[in-house]
Amino acid sequence: MKVEQLPWALGIAAELRAEVDSLNAAESLRIPLEPGGWWHQYVCETHHTELLFDEMEADAEAYRCPHGCLAQRAAYRGAWLVYKHQQLARMALQAAAVYAASGGAVEAPGYAELSKKLIVDYAAQYPLYPVHPDAQPWMLKGRAFHQALTEAIWATTLIRAYLLLSDEGVSFSEDEKEKLAVFFELMEGSMSAYRHILIHERRNPENNYTAWLNAALACVYAAQGEREKLAELVQAEGGFIDHLSIGVKPDQFEFEATTYYHVFVLRAYLIFAEMAERCGVSLYEAVGAQGQSLRGMLSLLAALADDQGVLPALHDGPLERRPYAREIAEVAEQGLAIYGLRELAPVLGEAYRQLGALPGSRTGLEALLYGDSAELAAFPPDTELLQGVRSSKLLQGVRSSKLLAESGFVIGRHRANPLAYLADFGEHGGAHGHRDKLHVSLMHAAGVLAPDQGVTPYGSSLRPWYGETACHNTVSLNGQSQAEHTGRCVQFSCGEQGTYVWLQSEDAYPALAGCRLDRHLLLTADWLLDWFEVTLEAEAGDEASMEWWLHPLVPPVSAQLREAPQISISVPFGESELALPVTGSFAPEAGQVHVRYSLPSGETVWHTAGVMPGQELLTVLTPGHSVDPSVPLTAVLHRERGRRARFVHVYRAGAEPAALRFEEDLLNVSVQNSTTTVAWSETGGLLIVSR
């Protein structure tokens, strides 16, 4: 038994048991008779932060935001009910896990009975929920929730609780079995009908919904002992193998190229694989038509994460959210237990940090259900990270630079440099894509400096900002967002001298003749060079305002920063515009500006901007990142008007900035007593010509 084999598991089982006890004592474990709504509407209208959910509350009609606002709206009630229904399904699974961990101790049967009561109560209530009358027209409608998608996720949790109790020999009466049979039958009919709509009517089998409809059906079939139906679902159109083949790129990234939905779909796959194992079908080593696999998808998470284990919020998805941290923990624990992917340990450690665990320790239901490691040495302490984690045995071989050619991302790393980057040049990303081609996220081993900012829930009126070009670390023209399009990687090379990538976009602004964006990123042992060229056709005669954006999480500090006149600039905001105040202007000396960023860890990153004649460098106040948009950020805006612009920036970690000196298409980068000369050409890109 796990609690006997792994010392940490006993303590977690006790914590989970105490949580169930406290909720039960507060009479908070009673199922609501109302169906849930849509959780995305659980957002403060003033601060755009998610409202708080108190797990101890049995019922709620008023809802608070983290800043103290008190909200009362019908939509909030429906969204709160989503949280409550999901919590109760989780508590059914948690009580079953506490019972299983007890090994049949005398006091344990109460937990089995509590879990069973929640499962059976929901089975009895489910037929009484109507097909949701308040769901939005575009949704596949559920009964217990607005969306069938939410219903599928909720059902997998309840059914896994049922299966865990059955594994432990817990019996159900004939009346309870009848209620469960009706629940399984309705769930099978609903999930099958929605699969048909997605796959055959909408011709959208790759949708992330499909993965969850499949997972819910797999749970139903495992509970019913329907081995043949489950085996058919594995091979069906839009089934497990087909969805893996069309819903995941050959480089192992979920097809929408969003980290959040990658974890989302991967979790559904792992639940399906668990159910298949119960029916004698092994899917853990299954391979899609172009080599896609669960192992590969898990390894990709390790490659995408920064040195602290933080996953980037590429395209739609939150920067940090407690339920998301649980989902990350669930897949990462299985990556460690099933595949032995030790490189996932920092990702798991970061998820547990967000859930309140002490450094190097586990917490919560995911650890008890899936954790299978006796040692936690894989979670490197912060001191090791700051001293050069890339040289540790844990990360050897997985922290190199990486090109995701099919998804359109490149990760730049250098063993001797604590700075790293992640650049986006690929497909738009469909419904979850952003207008962000050639965006670059900047990382330090101690933490992220300038990330992709994530996105707020749909219910936030500020949500459109996070998809616009001006919200990203890339270039916009004439204050407008890019068109939905795909860029390309012209060159990529990686060696001891450094990692170089040349990214290009020719379709960002189709109304501007001959518009081309070229971003060159060169990461060496000492610095990161970002060289951005913007070109319009000279014959067309059109000039444009060319705007280079950087959104650091910490304020830019510079002796060259001056207070600016009280003006604002307009940027796209969905169908309207958003006015952003200009707060400062930099005064360049010798054609350059030095900016300092102090990370929360105490580490310093220097930013040197080359400012050409006719260019200006400003600071602009913007909404905050998606965790709390009400806390504004200060962006750096580098802009020029014309038919051609060159934006050159160098980043360096440590005590002093780099110095820049231009000689036409040659750039001298000096640090301490060393100077490197970099040459640029229209056809060859960047090349180090001397040191």
ZIHUNOR-V778972 format. One record per helix or strand of 2 or more residues. SS is the DSSP state (helix for helix, strand for strand). FROM is the first residue (numbers start at 1). TO is the last residue. If there is no record, write none. Layout:
BEGIN
ss:SS from:FROM to:TO
ss:SS from:FROM to:TO
END
This chain:
BEGIN
ss:helix from:2 to:5
ss:helix from:7 to:25
ss:helix from:39 to:41
ss:strand from:50 to:51
ss:strand from:63 to:65
ss:strand from:70 to:71
ss:helix from:74 to:102
ss:helix from:109 to:126
ss:helix from:148 to:167
ss:helix from:174 to:201
ss:helix from:208 to:224
ss:helix from:227 to:235
ss:helix from:240 to:246
ss:helix from:259 to:278
ss:helix from:294 to:304
ss:helix from:322 to:339
ss:helix from:342 to:354
ss:helix from:364 to:370
ss:helix from:382 to:386
ss:helix from:389 to:391
ss:helix from:393 to:395
ss:strand from:402 to:404
ss:strand from:409 to:414
ss:strand from:417 to:424
ss:helix from:430 to:432
ss:strand from:439 to:444
ss:strand from:447 to:450
ss:helix from:463 to:467
ss:helix from:469 to:471
ss:strand from:475 to:477
ss:strand from:488 to:495
ss:strand from:498 to:505
ss:strand from:516 to:523
ss:strand from:528 to:535
ss:strand from:544 to:550
ss:strand from:561 to:573
ss:strand from:576 to:586
ss:strand from:592 to:598
ss:strand from:604 to:610
ss:strand from:616 to:622
ss:strand from:633 to:642
ss:strand from:644 to:653
ss:strand from:659 to:663
ss:strand from:666 to:671
ss:strand from:674 to:681
ss:strand from:685 to:690
END
